[in-house]
Amino acid sequence: MSNNYSKVPRLIAFDLDGTIWSPDMYMLWGGGAPFAPGPDGGRATLVDKTGATVRMLGISGSIMHDMKYSDTFSESICALVSCTDEPSWAAECLQKFKTFPGDEPLHSCVDSSQIYKANKQQHFRALQMQYPDISFSEMMFFDNEMHNVTTVRQLGVHSICCPDGMTEQVWMQALEDYASS
């Protein structure tokens, strides 16, 4: 899936709820952890304790695999930035969802996780403290909520709204736009 781009962001960050998976964790209240792999072994679905399905959106599993293994992203940091209402459930989902190809836990492809209640700008300031040699203009961010995209864009981060999650079209267009910027 990965193309060779002349320039890619040095840090690519993803929201979780509504961007990597659906539904949002708070929508599982009354259920939630523990989660079990769905019939596909966790490649695209998990099931909570009440039988509700959490599904990975678009090509999220392939993107995470590429972020770790593709030469295109060998110098890029993969980060998660989420203000999910249930961080422990999100952590469990990151352990149980699998990449495709590879069948590795999503969390194994991630370099930094900022998963806590905060304004998204606070998440990005924490990332910049963790990676001080990476400027905001060298970062890219994906979120399904426009207000988060707008907030992070104010810092100078290339921010993309993906209302249907990480689809191939959104991913490829964002990388093409960044390469030509």
N, C-alpha and C positions, 0 to 999 in steps of 0.2 A: 504494500500500500504506500509506503514512503517513497517520495520523490527526492531527488537531489536538488536542493535549492541553493542559490548562490549565497544566501544569508538567511539564518534562522535566529529566533530570539535566544538569548542566553539563558532565560528563565521562562518557562511556560507554566502557568498556574490554572488550576481548574477548581470551580466550585463543585460540590457533590450533589446535593439535593436538586433534582430537576436538570442537572447538567451531565453528571456521570450516571446517575440512576434515578428511578422514579418508583414509588412516590417519595415525597419528602418524609423524613423520619417521624416528624410529629403526626403524620397521617396514620401511623401505625400504633398510636397510643391505644392501650387496651390489649395490644399484642407485643410486637417487637422481639427482643432477644429472648431466647437464643434463635439464631438463624441457621437454616440447613440449606445445603446446595439443592437447587431445583433438579428436575429430571435431566438437565443438560450438564450436571456436575458442577454448576456454579459459573459456567461460561457466560450465561446471560441472565440467569434467574437464581434468586434465593427465596426461601419461604420462611416466614416468621412463625412464632409459636402458635398463632391462631390459623395458620394456613394462608395468610395474605402473601401475595407475591411481590417481591422487589425485583425490578428488571433493569438490567444495564441498558443504557440508551445508546442508540446508533453504533458507532465503531469505537466506543470507549476502551474496550479491551485491547483492540488492535493498536490504538494510539498509545496506551500505556506500554505495551510491548515494544513499539517502535521507539518510544522515549528512552527505553533502557538499552535496546540492542541495535538500533539503526545507526549507521555511521553518520547519517544526516544530523542526528541529535547527540552525538558523542560528547559535545562540549556544552550541552544544554542541561539546565537543572529542571527537574519535574517537581512541581509543588502543588499542594492541595490547600485551598483557602475556603473554609466553610464556617458558617455560624449556625450550623445545625442545632436543633433543640436536643438532640440525643447523641452527643459525641461518642459515647461508649458503643452505641449501636452502629454508628458510622465506622468506628474502628473495627468492629467485628465484621461488617460487610466488606471492608477493604482487605481483611484477611481471607474471606471466603469466596469473594468474586475472583474469577480466574481470567488471565490474559488469553488472547487468541491471536496468533498461535502461542504455544508455550505452556499453557496451563499453570502459570505461576500466580500466586496471590497478587492482587493489584498493589498492595502496600509495598511489595518488594521492588516495584518500579519507581517508587517515589523517594525523592531526596529530602524533602521538607514538608511537614504538615503543620498548618496553622488552623486547627479545628477547635474553635471556641467562640463564644458569644462576643462579638465585637463588630465595629464598623469595618468594612473591607479595606479602607485605607489603613487601619491599624494593622491588619494582616500583612499588607504590603510594606508597611514601615518595618515590621518585624523581619520580613524577608530581606529587606535591604540591609538591616543590621546584621543578619546572618551571612549575607553575601554582599559586603560593602563595595566590591569592585564591579558590581552589576548595577547600572543605572536604571531608573524606571523606564526610560525610553528603549531599553534592551529587553524589556519584559513583555509578555503577552498574557492575557487573562480571558478566560471563557466563563460566562455565567448566563443562566436562563432568565435572570431578572434585570430589567433595564436600569432600575435605580442603582443597583450594584455596579453595573457597567459604567454608568455616568459618574459615579463616585470615584471609581478607580481611574477612569480616564483623566480626571482632574489632576492626577499625579504625573501624567505623561505616559502611562502604561497603555500599550496597544490593547484595547478592550473590545471584546466581541460578544454580542448578545446572541445566544443560541437557544431560542424558546423551545425547540424540540430536542435539546441535548446535543451531544457531540456527533452530529451527522458527518458523513464524508464530505458533503458539499461545504459545510461550515468550516471544517478543518482545512481542507485544501485551499479554499478561498482566502482564509486568514493567512496561511503560509505564503500564498502567492502575493497577497497585498503587502505583507511584511518584507518579502524579498525585493519588491519593487519600490519600497519606501526609501 
